[in-house]
């Protein structure tokens, strides 16, 4: 019996680059076993967008070396999470006539319907990342999940089209290629996160995943098993740090230390007498009220959830998701964030941890690694369901040579 293959998920964030490595199970219905995770601070990346290719390559290469050392395997291919405020989402409908004379709907008919939906008017500087079928309609009968084998004349499909700015996609893939890696496919990061933390029952009942990153907060809303809405908001945990720095007139580094060590989003639960010694964080000598710091944090966290609620209102789901919301990302670890989410969104809220994933690595059960692990699960599903991995957006023989050359350069740089 052949050995299970290795899958890797690469999550390139504004504050950190993370890689998760999974070993595919011999049983196709079993999720991969996570054998290693690695994390390094990111450089050359802001709000999910590459601002310096050389710095980004350096961060990706550094994380790659760490992951290979921890997992004990060579990583050549990665499933990559893409995010950023340039991501756009829209709905589209595809309509086709059933090809067979007896009216039986085949897989080819479904593919043609999805392809028809794909021909939506895309801006010239955008590329389609995902065409996600939501539901099918056969001869006017709507709400069909899987029409293959049914009989009809007219087949329609409602899809969610997710697209990104071509220039940003090319810059991201260029940085990854230069680090000596092949891209299996680009996946909207929050969809991969949902794959890791949501159960099929949660998706069916109605749930949302909120990934609070450094510079952005990503949202994915599910209902009846399908993606209902996605959004990327230009505010994250780094804005909380900036607010503390401005409010206390201290450096960003000192503000980050204060946030991590003493920060809470529930100032009313802090005694008025409690004080923080700023000299501990290198922020001066004068003590400051812990409740005042909490009020600064609470104001920004409330703003994040107000923006999330505005997105839920767009799809008529404000306060109406029975399975509630799951919070992931580094920003969700801040004390009191879950309670603020419950209050502002009027929904059940909890931290989202990877579901049903086995691992020998303690760090794998961390909200910051949910996207990287979700990418591994996404890749495993693509390979299992289609027999082989979906071709990457930029796969092709002509690109193998420069990537091999980049890998050689990376190896030579490390041996110096």
PEDAVEN-V842039 format. One line per field, one symbol per residue. ss: DSSP state (h for helix, s for strand, l for the rest). A space follows every 10 residues. Layout:
ss: ???
//
This chain:
ss: lllllsssss sslllsssss ssslllllll llssssssss slllssllss llhhhhhhhh hhhhhhhhhh hlllllssss sslllllsss ssssssslll lllsllhhhh hhhhhhhhll lllllsssss ssssssssll ssssllllll sllsssssss ssssshhhhh hhhhhhhhll lssssssshh hhhhhhhllh hhhhhlssss ssllllssss sssllsssss ssslllhhhh hhhhhhhhll lhhhhhhhhh hhlsllhhhl llllssshhh hlllllsssh hhhhhhhhhh hhhhhhhhhh hhhhllllll llllsssslh hhhlslhhhh hhhhhlllss sllllllssl lhhhllhhhh hhhhhhhhhh hhhhhhllll lllllllhhh hhhhhhhhhh hhhhhl
//
